[in-house]
Amino acid sequence: MIKLAPVSRPRFTNKLALFLAATTAALLAIYLFWSFESSVRALLEQRMGADPSPSPDTIIGIVKLILIGILAYLFVRALNFLFFGLAFRLKRIDAPTLIRNIFTIVAFTILFLIAFTFLFPGINLGALFTTSAIFGVILGLALQDTLGNFFAGISLQADRPFQVGDVITVGAERHQGVVEEISWRAIKIRTFTNHVVLIANSNAAREPIEVCPRENLNARLVLFNTLYSDSPAKTIHVVREAVREAENVSTKVPPIVRIRNFSDSSVDYEVKYWLEDYAKFNDTDALIRQRIWYAFRRAGLNFAYPTRTLFVERRSAAAHRDGDGGALVERLSAVDIFAPLSVEETGMLAQAAVRHVFAPGEVVIRAGDPGSSMFVVHNGRVKVQVNENGRPRTVATLNEGDFFGEMALFTGEPRTANVVALEETEVLEIGFAAMKRVFDTNPDLVESLSFIMAERRQGLTAQTDSSTPSSDSSGSLLSSIKRFFGLSQ
Ligand code: CMP
C-alpha cells in the first residue's frame, strides 16, 4: 500500500535560524532608530515645515510602535514555542492549535497595548475605542468573518465533536478526509487523494458533519451480487469467511453478509464489516472486493450482470422433477434400508422422489403435524428436536444418506419430533404410494424398518416428557405398519 507523505514543512533548524535572523534584525532596527531618533526628528521638522500634520513626534511614535510590535510578536512566538512546544510536549500533551493561537493573540495584544500607552501616554485607548463609532463599524465589518471563525473555532474546541486523526465528511459538498488541524480560522482536512481542504470554522459550524472517530469501531458496507441460481446460504458463508481474514477488518465484530434486494437479474448482497483504522477504508473496501472475487472463483459462485434469461422448457415433467437422476439413484441406493432394493426399484423411488432445499435453521417437519411422506438427506445436515420441559432438545443429528419422517408415514400417527436444517440442506421426499410399491415387492424391508423405528422411539421416550409408550416393540410396530399398508401379516 502506498503511504502518502504529508507536504514537507520547513525543518526546525530552518525555523530557528529564520527566527534568530528576524529577532536580530528587529533589535538592530530598534537600536538604530532609538540612536538616530533626534536626527530623524530634525529631518522631519525640516521637511514638513512649520505646521506639520501629523507631527514628527507622532510619526516617530508610530514607527517605534511598529518596531516594538514586531519585536513583541517575535517574543510571543518564542514564548509560545517554549510553553506549548516544550513544556506541553514534556508532559506528552499536544496543545490544540486554537489554544496556541488564542495565547498568541492575547499575549500580543497585551504587549501591544502596553507599548502603545507607553509611547502615546496622552491618548486614552478606552475612550478611543468606545467613542469612535466609525472605527467600531469598520472594525466590526472587517473582523466579521474572522471573529465568526474564531468563535466557531472556540465552540468546536469546547464541544470536541471530532479530533485530529478522525475522518470527517462536511456539508453538502461532502468534503471528506482525515482532520489534520483545527486552527482559529479553519479545519484542515487531508482528503483521500492527498489534497488539503480548509473549511472555515464558521461554515463548519453551519453544516452537518459526519464524524468517524479514530477510536471508534466504524463500519462500512460493500455491495456485490450473485446469480439467482447461487444459494444464499453458501454465498453468505463463503463471503463472510473471505472478508473475516482481510487486513484491517476488525476481529472484534464478525462481518455480516445479508441479502439487500432481489433485483431484475441478480440477488444483491451487502457485507457490513468493521475497520481497525477507518482512514484506510478505500484500500480495505477494495481488498474485500478482491477477496470476494477470488472466493467466488473457488466456490463456483457467479457475479450477475444485467441479463435476460430465456428459459425454453424441453424436458418432460418427470425428467425436470428428478434433474440429475443418476445422483438420486446413487444417493438412495446408499441409504441402508433401501440396500436390498433392485436397481429398477431404486430408480422408481428416485423418480418418485421430490427434491426440496432448506436454509439453515428452517424447519423441515414440525412435531404434531400430520405426515404422509418420509425424507432422505441428500446434502447437508439436520437435527431432530423434541420438547423437554418446554425447551427444544436435540436427540439426534442426521447426515447425508440418513432418513427421517418414516414414523408418521408408516403408522399414520402425527410427527413425533421437529426436524430442523443445520445448514443449507437438500432432502428427497418419498410419498406413501412409492413406499407401498416398494413394500409390495420387498416385504422384508418392513421388518428392518420396524427395528430402526423401535430404536428411535426408545430414544424419544428416554428424552421427552410427553413420552411415546415404550411398549412399542419392533414386533408391534411391524404389525401396525403391515396393517397400515394393507400388507399380509
Ligand atoms: P416422524 O415422527 O414422522 O417425524 C419426526 C422424525 O424424527 C421421526 O419421524 C423420525 O424419523 C425422526 N426421529 C425421531 N426420533 C429420532 C431419534 N431418536 N433418532 C433419529 N431420528 C429420530
Boltz pocket constraint, residues with backbone or C-beta under 6 A from the ligand:
constraints:
  - pocket:
      binder: B
      contacts: [[A, 365], [A, 371], [A, 373], [A, 384], [A, 395], [A, 396], [A, 403], [A, 404], [A, 405], [A, 406], [A, 407], [A, 408], [A, 409], [A, 413], [A, 414], [A, 415], [A, 416], [A, 417], [A, 418], [A, 419], [A, 455], [A, 456], [A, 457], [A, 459], [A, 460]]
      max_distance: 6.0
